[in-house]
Amino acid sequence: MASALSQSPQEALLWALSDLEENSFKTLKFHLRAMTQPHLARGELERLSRVDLASRLILMYGAQEAVRVVLKVLKIMNLLELVDQLSQVHLNDYREIYREHVRSLAEEDQGVKGSFNRLLLVAAEPPAGPGLEQELHSVGMETLFGPGEEPHPSVVVLQGSAGTGKTTLVKNLVQEWARGALYPDRFDYVFYVSCREVVLLPRCDLHQLLFWCCGDSQAPATEILRQPERLLFILDGYDELQRPFEEHCMEKVLHLLIRRRLLPTCSLLITTRPPALRNLQSMLGDQHHVHVHILGFSEEERKRYFDFYFADEERARKAFGFVQKSAILYKACQVPGICWVLCSWLKAHLDRGQEVSEPPSNSTDIYTAYVSTFLPADGDGDCSDLTRYRVLKGLCSLAAEGIQHHRLLFKEDDLKRHNLDGPRLTAFLSSSEYQEGLGIKKFYSFRHISFQEFFHAMSFLMKEDQNQLGEETRREVDRLLEVKDQEEYEEVSLSMQFLFDILKTDSALNWKFKNLFKTAPSLMQDLKHFKEQMECAKHHWSWELEFSLYESKIKKLTKGFQMKDILFKIDYL
């Protein structure tokens, strides 16, 4: 069989049929009568030789599917040795089919667009105990699971704040594997799993997960799972699995993978935002794993990104020059997500021939500038029915509903309830289509989770009939204000950071929205008190976007660590 393994599916199918004894061959044709579509007549089957049957099946199904049909019959006949041999041929061929599927996936980035060539990454194993020093060191993605002198971990946690490029990085990693440039001898399959979208799966088991990853409901899942040590699952967005009100059944499957109750010898690459690290750590328990911190763009890559985004050399030079004049904006561009927001905002001004009078002064101002620019103007052409206030209020209420119920995906009916027209709001919302039964359903999400958090923060300023902050916000504020030890840092949600910045800033950018805010007077008192409390206690907290503007996040991360070269390089086509 060794020679057959290197043959094509057509040759392997003929080899398997030729290996059957005459009685077994007749039995196989008997079972094929009921299994073939369209059904082969009894008389027709009886006249077919092994060569003729192989040719007929390939003509009906194609070589790959013909092998699959014969495998089903051989299993019914309990010819397990032949099943095992033919499965290997089938599986070897399916690996290339899956690689081609990955390579053919359209590059439709709906948020931060572009490929990242250089990102700042540092890696360190979790400390054995509190207060113990670690050593941070440079890391290349190709070394995380590759061959080397040290035993390599089967679990890697890639952590980074919102917008630092985690999703784009791991999606490019899958593409590099499919090209044969990463882990060619380590993994037979690398599966990308979006923790946000996994809840859309109709059935909840490991085979269903593989069918989804392969884009093929007939993928040879059993054969793929026979060597779990040759599999890498990328679980992107672990923080999006934390839903206290309900747990989708497919989330339970992912939790079993993380806890190593399922496929304990497979490898995992898990991406997450910092607030979910504590929960993830408890789920991982004592199993050996490595943490990789992604810090965003190097200085060189910031310029490269502008060149890529604008394409036109003169426009790229003008936009980057504007950013370089502001130390705050230049530092903000370390975060790929914020870099994309800035580029989109500047491009809109260049397209309209408008000058930027005042640059944003912090991350919240950057988002405010973007939203102000892309909100439809009152009575503006085909958007005349979409007033700025109506759209802003709808986006805020949709975001708040999503945050309250831990939802990141919305149906078209959800948008209608909030008076939003998804196709007209592509600056803020992206859409995806999913197969459900015989129909296609469209789902929407904010272009990036940071936009949902931003609109959630703004929703507090648009409440006309409430006299207090929501209970969930109250609880979060109370939790933060209870922190007394200055060495104990708590992660503040992006919504709270945005809200605090909006309340404490009287910039010209914020004034663009003043006439749209219709905040109840009693709520303004609550917000004023909230601002004062946050101001007094903010030094106790870790701000998710702060490092991009003031570099304090990096200083905190590297406190007590030995820093080496932290430039990570991988070339993407």
Secondary structure as UniProt FT lines:
FT   HELIX           2..5
FT   HELIX           9..18
FT   HELIX           22..35
FT   HELIX           42..47
FT   HELIX           50..61
FT   HELIX           63..76
FT   TURN            77..78
FT   HELIX           80..104
FT   STRAND          118..124
FT   TURN            130..131
FT   HELIX           141..144
FT   STRAND          155..159
FT   TURN            162..163
FT   HELIX           166..179
FT   TURN            184..186
FT   STRAND          189..194
FT   TURN            195..197
FT   HELIX           198..200
FT   HELIX           206..214
FT   TURN            217..218
FT   HELIX           221..224
FT   TURN            225..226
FT   HELIX           228..230
FT   STRAND          231..236
FT   HELIX           238..241
FT   HELIX           249..258
FT   TURN            259..260
FT   TURN            264..265
FT   STRAND          267..272
FT   HELIX           274..276
FT   HELIX           277..284
FT   TURN            285..286
FT   STRAND          290..297
FT   HELIX           299..310
FT   HELIX           313..324
FT   HELIX           327..332
FT   TURN            333..334
FT   HELIX           336..352
FT   HELIX           363..374
FT   TURN            378..379
FT   HELIX           381..383
FT   TURN            384..385
FT   HELIX           388..404
FT   TURN            405..406
FT   STRAND          410..411
FT   HELIX           412..417
FT   TURN            418..419
FT   HELIX           422..424
FT   TURN            426..428
FT   STRAND          429..436
FT   TURN            437..438
FT   STRAND          439..446
FT   HELIX           449..459
FT   HELIX           460..462
FT   HELIX           471..481
FT   TURN            486..487
FT   STRAND          490..492
FT   HELIX           494..504
FT   HELIX           508..511
FT   TURN            512..513
FT   HELIX           514..516
FT   HELIX           521..537
FT   HELIX           538..540
FT   STRAND          541..543
FT   TURN            544..545
FT   HELIX           546..550
FT   HELIX           552..558
FT   TURN            559..560
FT   STRAND          567..569
//
